[in-house]
Amino acid sequence: MKIKVQFNGPVRQLNNWKNVANIELPDGATGQDLLDYFKIVPKQNRLYGFLIRDGKKMKEEEVLNDGDVIKVNGKSAGG
């Protein structure tokens, strides 16, 4: 299945400073499979925050669908 992955701000470093990646993953792939594709280890990567699908935060174990647009969101801090 084909997935469009968007990176904004500093998390673009995880995609060689590119904003968008169009990738193919096997049917039944999850958000974790997407992270594995980009070699992102959530608890070890200082840039990665979470994934967003359809404007909502998604869990890494959720199954992806063909044609999904997934945003890789960085960590944020407030004050």
N, CA, C and O atoms as a CHARMM CRD file, in Angstrom:
* protein
*
  316
    1    1 MET  N      0.84200  -1.17200   0.00000 PROA 1      0.00000
    2    1 MET  CA     0.00000   0.00000   0.00000 PROA 1      0.00000
    3    1 MET  C      0.89000   1.23800   0.00000 PROA 1      0.00000
    4    1 MET  O      2.02300   1.21000   0.48000 PROA 1      0.00000
    5    2 LYS  N      0.35700   2.31300  -0.54400 PROA 2      0.00000
    6    2 LYS  CA     1.11400   3.55900  -0.64200 PROA 2      0.00000
    7    2 LYS  C      0.67500   4.51700   0.45500 PROA 2      0.00000
    8    2 LYS  O     -0.51500   4.71700   0.69700 PROA 2      0.00000
    9    3 ILE  N      1.66800   5.10200   1.10700 PROA 3      0.00000
   10    3 ILE  CA     1.44300   6.02800   2.21700 PROA 3      0.00000
   11    3 ILE  C      2.22600   7.30500   1.93500 PROA 3      0.00000
   12    3 ILE  O      3.37100   7.24900   1.48800 PROA 3      0.00000
   13    4 LYS  N      1.61700   8.44300   2.19400 PROA 4      0.00000
   14    4 LYS  CA     2.31400   9.72400   2.09800 PROA 4      0.00000
   15    4 LYS  C      2.67200  10.14200   3.51900 PROA 4      0.00000
   16    4 LYS  O      1.80800  10.19300   4.39500 PROA 4      0.00000
   17    5 VAL  N      3.94100  10.43700   3.74200 PROA 5      0.00000
   18    5 VAL  CA     4.42200  10.79800   5.07300 PROA 5      0.00000
   19    5 VAL  C      4.94200  12.23200   5.02600 PROA 5      0.00000
   20    5 VAL  O      5.78100  12.56900   4.19100 PROA 5      0.00000
   21    6 GLN  N      4.44100  13.07000   5.92300 PROA 6      0.00000
   22    6 GLN  CA     4.83200  14.47700   5.96300 PROA 6      0.00000
   23    6 GLN  C      5.67100  14.75300   7.19900 PROA 6      0.00000
   24    6 GLN  O      5.36200  14.29100   8.29800 PROA 6      0.00000
   25    7 PHE  N      6.73000  15.50900   7.00000 PROA 7      0.00000
   26    7 PHE  CA     7.63000  15.91900   8.07000 PROA 7      0.00000
   27    7 PHE  C      7.68500  17.43900   8.07600 PROA 7      0.00000
   28    7 PHE  O      7.87200  18.05000   7.02400 PROA 7      0.00000
   29    8 ASN  N      7.52800  18.05500   9.23000 PROA 8      0.00000
   30    8 ASN  CA     7.57800  19.51100   9.32300 PROA 8      0.00000
   31    8 ASN  C      8.56900  19.93100  10.39300 PROA 8      0.00000
   32    8 ASN  O      8.77800  19.22100  11.37600 PROA 8      0.00000
   33    9 GLY  N      9.17200  21.08300  10.19500 PROA 9      0.00000
   34    9 GLY  CA    10.09600  21.61600  11.18100 PROA 9      0.00000
   35    9 GLY  C     11.30000  20.72200  11.38700 PROA 9      0.00000
   36    9 GLY  O     11.75100  20.06500  10.44900 PROA 9      0.00000
   37   10 PRO  N     11.82900  20.68600  12.60600 PROA 10     0.00000
   38   10 PRO  CA    13.04400  19.92500  12.88900 PROA 10     0.00000
   39   10 PRO  C     12.94500  18.42600  12.60500 PROA 10     0.00000
   40   10 PRO  O     13.96600  17.78500  12.35300 PROA 10     0.00000
   41   11 VAL  N     11.73500  17.85200  12.63900 PROA 11     0.00000
   42   11 VAL  CA    11.62400  16.41100  12.36600 PROA 11     0.00000
   43   11 VAL  C     11.95800  16.07200  10.92000 PROA 11     0.00000
   44   11 VAL  O     12.09900  14.89700  10.57900 PROA 11     0.00000
   45   12 ARG  N     12.08800  17.08300  10.06600 PROA 12     0.00000
   46   12 ARG  CA    12.52800  16.81900   8.68600 PROA 12     0.00000
   47   12 ARG  C     13.89900  16.15500   8.67300 PROA 12     0.00000
   48   12 ARG  O     14.24900  15.47900   7.70600 PROA 12     0.00000
   49   13 GLN  N     14.68000  16.34000   9.73900 PROA 13     0.00000
   50   13 GLN  CA    15.98500  15.67100   9.82800 PROA 13     0.00000
   51   13 GLN  C     15.83800  14.16000   9.68900 PROA 13     0.00000
   52   13 GLN  O     16.74000  13.48700   9.18800 PROA 13     0.00000
   53   14 LEU  N     14.70600  13.62900  10.13200 PROA 14     0.00000
   54   14 LEU  CA    14.46500  12.18900  10.07900 PROA 14     0.00000
   55   14 LEU  C     14.22700  11.69900   8.66100 PROA 14     0.00000
   56   14 LEU  O     14.20700  10.49300   8.41500 PROA 14     0.00000
   57   15 ASN  N     14.04700  12.62900   7.72300 PROA 15     0.00000
   58   15 ASN  CA    13.81500  12.31000   6.31200 PROA 15     0.00000
   59   15 ASN  C     14.79100  13.10100   5.43500 PROA 15     0.00000
   60   15 ASN  O     14.41100  13.60400   4.37700 PROA 15     0.00000
   61   16 ASN  N     16.02100  13.20900   5.86900 PROA 16     0.00000
   62   16 ASN  CA    17.05500  13.93600   5.11200 PROA 16     0.00000
   63   16 ASN  C     16.62200  15.34100   4.73300 PROA 16     0.00000
   64   16 ASN  O     16.88800  15.80700   3.62500 PROA 16     0.00000
   65   17 TRP  N     15.95600  16.00900   5.65700 PROA 17     0.00000
   66   17 TRP  CA    15.49800  17.40100   5.51300 PROA 17     0.00000
   67   17 TRP  C     14.45400  17.58400   4.41800 PROA 17     0.00000
   68   17 TRP  O     14.26700  18.69900   3.93100 PROA 17     0.00000
   69   18 LYS  N     13.77500  16.52100   4.02300 PROA 18     0.00000
   70   18 LYS  CA    12.69600  16.61900   3.03000 PROA 18     0.00000
   71   18 LYS  C     11.35900  16.67000   3.76000 PROA 18     0.00000
   72   18 LYS  O     11.18200  16.04500   4.80600 PROA 18     0.00000
   73   19 ASN  N     10.42000  17.42700   3.18800 PROA 19     0.00000
   74   19 ASN  CA     9.09900  17.58300   3.81000 PROA 19     0.00000
   75   19 ASN  C      8.18500  16.38300   3.61600 PROA 19     0.00000
   76   19 ASN  O      7.35400  16.09200   4.47600 PROA 19     0.00000
   77   20 VAL  N      8.32900  15.67900   2.48700 PROA 20     0.00000
   78   20 VAL  CA     7.38000  14.62000   2.13800 PROA 20     0.00000
   79   20 VAL  C      8.13000  13.38200   1.66200 PROA 20     0.00000
   80   20 VAL  O      9.15100  13.47800   0.98000 PROA 20     0.00000
   81   21 ALA  N      7.60800  12.23100   2.03300 PROA 21     0.00000
   82   21 ALA  CA     8.09300  10.94800   1.52400 PROA 21     0.00000
   83   21 ALA  C      6.87900  10.12900   1.10500 PROA 21     0.00000
   84   21 ALA  O      5.91900  10.00300   1.86400 PROA 21     0.00000
   85   22 ASN  N      6.92200   9.58100  -0.08600 PROA 22     0.00000
   86   22 ASN  CA     5.89700   8.65700  -0.54800 PROA 22     0.00000
   87   22 ASN  C      6.50600   7.26900  -0.47700 PROA 22     0.00000
   88   22 ASN  O      7.45800   6.96200  -1.19400 PROA 22     0.00000
   89   23 ILE  N      5.94900   6.42300   0.39700 PROA 23     0.00000
   90   23 ILE  CA     6.53500   5.10600   0.61700 PROA 23     0.00000
   91   23 ILE  C      5.50100   4.01900   0.36000 PROA 23     0.00000
   92   23 ILE  O      4.29900   4.27900   0.29500 PROA 23     0.00000
   93   24 GLU  N      5.99300   2.80600   0.21700 PROA 24     0.00000
   94   24 GLU  CA     5.12600   1.64000   0.09200 PROA 24     0.00000
   95   24 GLU  C      5.42100   0.70200   1.24800 PROA 24     0.00000
   96   24 GLU  O      6.57600   0.40300   1.55100 PROA 24     0.00000
   97   25 LEU  N      4.35600   0.24500   1.88500 PROA 25     0.00000
   98   25 LEU  CA     4.44100  -0.71200   2.97600 PROA 25     0.00000
   99   25 LEU  C      3.50400  -1.87200   2.66400 PROA 25     0.00000
  100   25 LEU  O      2.54800  -1.69800   1.90700 PROA 25     0.00000
  101   26 PRO  N      3.75400  -3.05100   3.22700 PROA 26     0.00000
  102   26 PRO  CA     2.85800  -4.18300   2.98300 PROA 26     0.00000
  103   26 PRO  C      1.48400  -3.96400   3.61400 PROA 26     0.00000
  104   26 PRO  O      1.35000  -3.22400   4.58800 PROA 26     0.00000
  105   27 ASP  N      0.47500  -4.60700   3.05300 PROA 27     0.00000
  106   27 ASP  CA    -0.86500  -4.55200   3.63700 PROA 27     0.00000
  107   27 ASP  C     -0.79400  -5.00000   5.08600 PROA 27     0.00000
  108   27 ASP  O     -0.07300  -5.94200   5.41700 PROA 27     0.00000
  109   28 GLY  N     -1.53700  -4.32800   5.94100 PROA 28     0.00000
  110   28 GLY  CA    -1.55600  -4.66700   7.36300 PROA 28     0.00000
  111   28 GLY  C     -0.47200  -3.97200   8.16400 PROA 28     0.00000
  112   28 GLY  O     -0.35700  -4.18500   9.37100 PROA 28     0.00000
  113   29 ALA  N      0.33400  -3.13200   7.49800 PROA 29     0.00000
  114   29 ALA  CA     1.40100  -2.41500   8.20500 PROA 29     0.00000
  115   29 ALA  C      0.80600  -1.44700   9.22400 PROA 29     0.00000
  116   29 ALA  O     -0.31400  -0.96200   9.06400 PROA 29     0.00000
  117   30 THR  N      1.56800  -1.18400  10.25800 PROA 30     0.00000
  118   30 THR  CA     1.12100  -0.31100  11.34800 PROA 30     0.00000
  119   30 THR  C      1.97500   0.96000  11.39300 PROA 30     0.00000
  120   30 THR  O      2.93800   1.11200  10.64100 PROA 30     0.00000
  121   31 GLY  N      1.59800   1.85200  12.28300 PROA 31     0.00000
  122   31 GLY  CA     2.40300   3.04300  12.50800 PROA 31     0.00000
  123   31 GLY  C      3.81900   2.68000  12.92200 PROA 31     0.00000
  124   31 GLY  O      4.77000   3.36500  12.54600 PROA 31     0.00000
  125   32 GLN  N      3.96800   1.60900  13.69100 PROA 32     0.00000
  126   32 GLN  CA     5.30600   1.15800  14.09800 PROA 32     0.00000
  127   32 GLN  C      6.12800   0.73000  12.89500 PROA 32     0.00000
  128   32 GLN  O      7.33100   0.98400  12.84600 PROA 32     0.00000
  129   33 ASP  N      5.48900   0.08100  11.91800 PROA 33     0.00000
  130   33 ASP  CA     6.19300  -0.30600  10.69000 PROA 33     0.00000
  131   33 ASP  C      6.68400   0.92700   9.94300 PROA 33     0.00000
  132   33 ASP  O      7.77400   0.92200   9.37100 PROA 33     0.00000
  133   34 LEU  N      5.87300   1.98400   9.95100 PROA 34     0.00000
  134   34 LEU  CA     6.28300   3.24500   9.33400 PROA 34     0.00000
  135   34 LEU  C      7.50500   3.80700  10.05900 PROA 34     0.00000
  136   34 LEU  O      8.46000   4.24100   9.41500 PROA 34     0.00000
  137   35 LEU  N      7.48300   3.80200  11.37800 PROA 35     0.00000
  138   35 LEU  CA     8.63200   4.28200  12.14300 PROA 35     0.00000
  139   35 LEU  C      9.86600   3.43500  11.86900 PROA 35     0.00000
  140   35 LEU  O     10.97000   3.96600  11.74900 PROA 35     0.00000
  141   36 ASP  N      9.68800   2.13100  11.77200 PROA 36     0.00000
  142   36 ASP  CA    10.80400   1.23600  11.46000 PROA 36     0.00000
  143   36 ASP  C     11.38500   1.55500  10.08800 PROA 36     0.00000
  144   36 ASP  O     12.60000   1.50600   9.89900 PROA 36     0.00000
  145   37 TYR  N     10.52400   1.87900   9.13600 PROA 37     0.00000
  146   37 TYR  CA    10.96700   2.22700   7.77900 PROA 37     0.00000
  147   37 TYR  C     11.96400   3.38800   7.81900 PROA 37     0.00000
  148   37 TYR  O     12.95700   3.38900   7.09300 PROA 37     0.00000
  149   38 PHE  N     11.68900   4.36800   8.67100 PROA 38     0.00000
  150   38 PHE  CA    12.55600   5.54000   8.78700 PROA 38     0.00000
  151   38 PHE  C     13.59400   5.40200   9.90700 PROA 38     0.00000
  152   38 PHE  O     14.32700   6.34400  10.20700 PROA 38     0.00000
  153   39 LYS  N     13.64400   4.21300  10.52100 PROA 39     0.00000
  154   39 LYS  CA    14.59000   3.93300  11.61000 PROA 39     0.00000
  155   39 LYS  C     14.41900   4.89700  12.78300 PROA 39     0.00000
  156   39 LYS  O     15.39100   5.38500  13.36100 PROA 39     0.00000
  157   40 ILE  N     13.15400   5.15600  13.11400 PROA 40     0.00000
  158   40 ILE  CA    12.82700   6.02600  14.23400 PROA 40     0.00000
  159   40 ILE  C     12.47200   5.16000  15.43900 PROA 40     0.00000
  160   40 ILE  O     11.52400   4.37600  15.39100 PROA 40     0.00000
  161   41 VAL  N     13.22700   5.30400  16.50200 PROA 41     0.00000
  162   41 VAL  CA    12.94600   4.59200  17.75800 PROA 41     0.00000
  163   41 VAL  C     12.35700   5.63500  18.71200 PROA 41     0.00000
  164   41 VAL  O     13.08700   6.47600  19.23600 PROA 41     0.00000
  165   42 PRO  N     11.03400   5.58500  18.94100 PROA 42     0.00000
  166   42 PRO  CA    10.35200   6.64400  19.68900 PROA 42     0.00000
  167   42 PRO  C     10.99800   7.06300  21.00500 PROA 42     0.00000
  168   42 PRO  O     11.18600   8.25800  21.23100 PROA 42     0.00000
  169   43 LYS  N     11.33700   6.13900  21.86200 PROA 43     0.00000
  170   43 LYS  CA    11.85200   6.52000  23.18100 PROA 43     0.00000
  171   43 LYS  C     13.31600   6.93600  23.14800 PROA 43     0.00000
  172   43 LYS  O     13.84100   7.44500  24.13800 PROA 43     0.00000
  173   44 GLN  N     13.97700   6.72200  22.01200 PROA 44     0.00000
  174   44 GLN  CA    15.38700   7.08000  21.91100 PROA 44     0.00000
  175   44 GLN  C     15.62400   8.30000  21.02900 PROA 44     0.00000
  176   44 GLN  O     16.70000   8.89500  21.07300 PROA 44     0.00000
  177   45 ASN  N     14.63400   8.67400  20.23300 PROA 45     0.00000
  178   45 ASN  CA    14.82200   9.78700  19.30800 PROA 45     0.00000
  179   45 ASN  C     14.34500  11.08000  19.94400 PROA 45     0.00000
  180   45 ASN  O     13.18300  11.18600  20.33400 PROA 45     0.00000
  181   46 ARG  N     15.21500  12.05100  20.05200 PROA 46     0.00000
  182   46 ARG  CA    14.88600  13.31000  20.72400 PROA 46     0.00000
  183   46 ARG  C     13.95400  14.19500  19.90200 PROA 46     0.00000
  184   46 ARG  O     13.33600  15.10700  20.45100 PROA 46     0.00000
  185   47 LEU  N     13.83800  13.94600  18.59400 PROA 47     0.00000
  186   47 LEU  CA    12.99200  14.77900  17.73900 PROA 47     0.00000
  187   47 LEU  C     11.55600  14.27400  17.63800 PROA 47     0.00000
  188   47 LEU  O     10.61800  15.06900  17.57300 PROA 47     0.00000
  189   48 TYR  N     11.38400  12.95600  17.62500 PROA 48     0.00000
  190   48 TYR  CA    10.07500  12.35600  17.36900 PROA 48     0.00000
  191   48 TYR  C      9.11500  12.55000  18.54100 PROA 48     0.00000
  192   48 TYR  O      9.48000  12.35100  19.69900 PROA 48     0.00000
  193   49 GLY  N      7.88300  12.94000  18.21800 PROA 49     0.00000
  194   49 GLY  CA     6.84400  13.08400  19.22800 PROA 49     0.00000
  195   49 GLY  C      5.75000  12.04600  19.06400 PROA 49     0.00000
  196   49 GLY  O      5.55900  11.19300  19.93100 PROA 49     0.00000
  197   50 PHE  N      5.01500  12.12000  17.92800 PROA 50     0.00000
  198   50 PHE  CA     3.92200  11.18700  17.66700 PROA 50     0.00000
  199   50 PHE  C      3.49000  11.28000  16.21000 PROA 50     0.00000
  200   50 PHE  O      3.93900  12.15600  15.47000 PROA 50     0.00000
  201   51 LEU  N      2.61000  10.36200  15.80900 PROA 51     0.00000
  202   51 LEU  CA     2.06000  10.33800  14.45100 PROA 51     0.00000
  203   51 LEU  C      0.66300  10.94500  14.45400 PROA 51     0.00000
  204   51 LEU  O     -0.06700  10.84400  15.44000 PROA 51     0.00000
  205   52 ILE  N      0.30100  11.57500  13.34500 PROA 52     0.00000
  206   52 ILE  CA    -1.03400  12.16100  13.18600 PROA 52     0.00000
  207   52 ILE  C     -1.65000  11.62600  11.89600 PROA 52     0.00000
  208   52 ILE  O     -1.02200  11.62500  10.83800 PROA 52     0.00000
  209   53 ARG  N     -2.90500  11.17000  12.01700 PROA 53     0.00000
  210   53 ARG  CA    -3.68100  10.75200  10.83300 PROA 53     0.00000
  211   53 ARG  C     -5.04400  11.41100  10.94100 PROA 53     0.00000
  212   53 ARG  O     -5.68300  11.36300  11.99200 PROA 53     0.00000
  213   54 ASP  N     -5.48500  12.02200   9.85900 PROA 54     0.00000
  214   54 ASP  CA    -6.79000  12.69900   9.81700 PROA 54     0.00000
  215   54 ASP  C     -6.94400  13.71400  10.94900 PROA 54     0.00000
  216   54 ASP  O     -8.02200  13.85800  11.52600 PROA 54     0.00000
  217   55 GLY  N     -5.85100  14.41400  11.25800 PROA 55     0.00000
  218   55 GLY  CA    -5.89400  15.46200  12.27500 PROA 55     0.00000
  219   55 GLY  C     -5.91400  14.96700  13.71100 PROA 55     0.00000
  220   55 GLY  O     -6.06900  15.76100  14.63900 PROA 55     0.00000
  221   56 LYS  N     -5.75700  13.64500  13.90900 PROA 56     0.00000
  222   56 LYS  CA    -5.79400  13.08000  15.25700 PROA 56     0.00000
  223   56 LYS  C     -4.52900  12.27500  15.53100 PROA 56     0.00000
  224   56 LYS  O     -3.98300  11.61200  14.65000 PROA 56     0.00000
  225   57 LYS  N     -4.08400  12.35700  16.77700 PROA 57     0.00000
  226   57 LYS  CA    -2.93200  11.56100  17.18900 PROA 57     0.00000
  227   57 LYS  C     -3.28200  10.08500  17.04800 PROA 57     0.00000
  228   57 LYS  O     -4.36600   9.65600  17.44400 PROA 57     0.00000
  229   58 MET  N     -2.35600   9.30700  16.48100 PROA 58     0.00000
  230   58 MET  CA    -2.61200   7.87300  16.33600 PROA 58     0.00000
  231   58 MET  C     -1.58500   7.07700  17.13300 PROA 58     0.00000
  232   58 MET  O     -0.46200   7.53000  17.35700 PROA 58     0.00000
  233   59 LYS  N     -1.98400   5.90800  17.54600 PROA 59     0.00000
  234   59 LYS  CA    -1.08800   5.01100  18.27000 PROA 59     0.00000
  235   59 LYS  C     -0.24200   4.24200  17.26300 PROA 59     0.00000
  236   59 LYS  O     -0.69200   3.93600  16.15900 PROA 59     0.00000
  237   60 GLU  N      0.98100   3.93800  17.65900 PROA 60     0.00000
  238   60 GLU  CA     1.88300   3.23200  16.75200 PROA 60     0.00000
  239   60 GLU  C      1.35300   1.85600  16.33200 PROA 60     0.00000
  240   60 GLU  O      1.70800   1.36000  15.26300 PROA 60     0.00000
  241   61 GLU  N      0.51400   1.24200  17.15700 PROA 61     0.00000
  242   61 GLU  CA     0.01600  -0.09800  16.82300 PROA 61     0.00000
  243   61 GLU  C     -1.19600  -0.08500  15.88400 PROA 61     0.00000
  244   61 GLU  O     -1.66300  -1.14600  15.46900 PROA 61     0.00000
  245   62 GLU  N     -1.70600   1.09400  15.54700 PROA 62     0.00000
  246   62 GLU  CA    -2.84700   1.17600  14.62800 PROA 62     0.00000
  247   62 GLU  C     -2.43500   0.78100  13.21200 PROA 62     0.00000
  248   62 GLU  O     -1.33700   1.10000  12.75500 PROA 62     0.00000
  249   63 VAL  N     -3.33200   0.08500  12.53300 PROA 63     0.00000
  250   63 VAL  CA    -3.09400  -0.36300  11.16400 PROA 63     0.00000
  251   63 VAL  C     -3.27500   0.81500  10.20400 PROA 63     0.00000
  252   63 VAL  O     -4.21500   1.60000  10.33200 PROA 63     0.00000
  253   64 LEU  N     -2.36300   0.91900   9.24800 PROA 64     0.00000
  254   64 LEU  CA    -2.43400   1.95800   8.22000 PROA 64     0.00000
  255   64 LEU  C     -3.30600   1.48800   7.06900 PROA 64     0.00000
  256   64 LEU  O     -3.51400   0.28800   6.88900 PROA 64     0.00000
  257   65 ASN  N     -3.81600   2.43800   6.28800 PROA 65     0.00000
  258   65 ASN  CA    -4.63500   2.13400   5.12200 PROA 65     0.00000
  259   65 ASN  C     -3.98000   2.69700   3.86900 PROA 65     0.00000
  260   65 ASN  O     -3.28400   3.71100   3.92000 PROA 65     0.00000
  261   66 ASP  N     -4.20700   2.03600   2.75700 PROA 66     0.00000
  262   66 ASP  CA    -3.69300   2.52900   1.48600 PROA 66     0.00000
  263   66 ASP  C     -4.18200   3.95700   1.25800 PROA 66     0.00000
  264   66 ASP  O     -5.37000   4.24300   1.40100 PROA 66     0.00000
  265   67 GLY  N     -3.26500   4.84600   0.90500 PROA 67     0.00000
  266   67 GLY  CA    -3.62600   6.22900   0.64700 PROA 67     0.00000
  267   67 GLY  C     -3.58400   7.13700   1.85700 PROA 67     0.00000
  268   67 GLY  O     -3.83800   8.33500   1.73300 PROA 67     0.00000
  269   68 ASP  N     -3.26700   6.59400   3.03800 PROA 68     0.00000
  270   68 ASP  CA    -3.17100   7.42500   4.23800 PROA 68     0.00000
  271   68 ASP  C     -2.13100   8.52500   4.06500 PROA 68     0.00000
  272   68 ASP  O     -1.12200   8.34700   3.38200 PROA 68     0.00000
  273   69 VAL  N     -2.39500   9.65400   4.69300 PROA 69     0.00000
  274   69 VAL  CA    -1.42400  10.72800   4.82700 PROA 69     0.00000
  275   69 VAL  C     -1.10600  10.81400   6.31300 PROA 69     0.00000
  276   69 VAL  O     -1.97300  11.11300   7.13400 PROA 69     0.00000
  277   70 ILE  N      0.14200  10.54800   6.64000 PROA 70     0.00000
  278   70 ILE  CA     0.57200  10.50400   8.03800 PROA 70     0.00000
  279   70 ILE  C      1.57000  11.63200   8.27100 PROA 70     0.00000
  280   70 ILE  O      2.51300  11.80900   7.50000 PROA 70     0.00000
  281   71 LYS  N      1.35700  12.38400   9.32700 PROA 71     0.00000
  282   71 LYS  CA     2.29900  13.44200   9.70600 PROA 71     0.00000
  283   71 LYS  C      3.14800  12.93600  10.86500 PROA 71     0.00000
  284   71 LYS  O      2.63600  12.39000  11.84200 PROA 71     0.00000
  285   72 VAL  N      4.44500  13.12900  10.73300 PROA 72     0.00000
  286   72 VAL  CA     5.36500  12.80400  11.81500 PROA 72     0.00000
  287   72 VAL  C      5.55900  14.10600  12.58400 PROA 72     0.00000
  288   72 VAL  O      6.14300  15.06400  12.07700 PROA 72     0.00000
  289   73 ASN  N      5.06800  14.12000  13.79400 PROA 73     0.00000
  290   73 ASN  CA     5.08400  15.33200  14.60900 PROA 73     0.00000
  291   73 ASN  C      6.23700  15.27300  15.60500 PROA 73     0.00000
  292   73 ASN  O      6.51700  14.22500  16.18600 PROA 73     0.00000
  293   74 GLY  N      6.88600  16.38700  15.78900 PROA 74     0.00000
  294   74 GLY  CA     7.98400  16.45600  16.73600 PROA 74     0.00000
  295   74 GLY  C      7.49700  16.67400  18.15000 PROA 74     0.00000
  296   74 GLY  O      6.32300  16.95400  18.38800 PROA 74     0.00000
  297   75 LYS  N      8.41000  16.54400  19.06900 PROA 75     0.00000
  298   75 LYS  CA     8.10200  16.83000  20.46800 PROA 75     0.00000
  299   75 LYS  C      7.85800  18.32000  20.60200 PROA 75     0.00000
  300   75 LYS  O      8.46000  19.12900  19.89600 PROA 75     0.00000
  301   76 SER  N      6.98200  18.66500  21.50300 PROA 76     0.00000
  302   76 SER  CA     6.72400  20.07600  21.73800 PROA 76     0.00000
  303   76 SER  C      6.80300  20.34100  23.23600 PROA 76     0.00000
  304   76 SER  O      6.59200  19.45800  24.06800 PROA 76     0.00000
  305   77 ALA  N      7.11100  21.56800  23.53400 PROA 77     0.00000
  306   77 ALA  CA     7.20200  21.96300  24.94300 PROA 77     0.00000
  307   77 ALA  C      6.40700  23.24600  25.11100 PROA 77     0.00000
  308   77 ALA  O      6.37600  24.10000  24.22400 PROA 77     0.00000
  309   78 GLY  N      5.79300  23.35900  26.21600 PROA 78     0.00000
  310   78 GLY  CA     5.01400  24.56400  26.49700 PROA 78     0.00000
  311   78 GLY  C      5.57200  25.28400  27.71400 PROA 78     0.00000
  312   78 GLY  O      6.44400  24.78400  28.42500 PROA 78     0.00000
  313   79 GLY  N      5.04700  26.44200  27.91500 PROA 79     0.00000
  314   79 GLY  CA     5.55100  27.16100  29.06100 PROA 79     0.00000
  315   79 GLY  C      4.48400  28.00700  29.69700 PROA 79     0.00000
  316   79 GLY  O      4.74500  28.68700  30.68900 PROA 79     0.00000
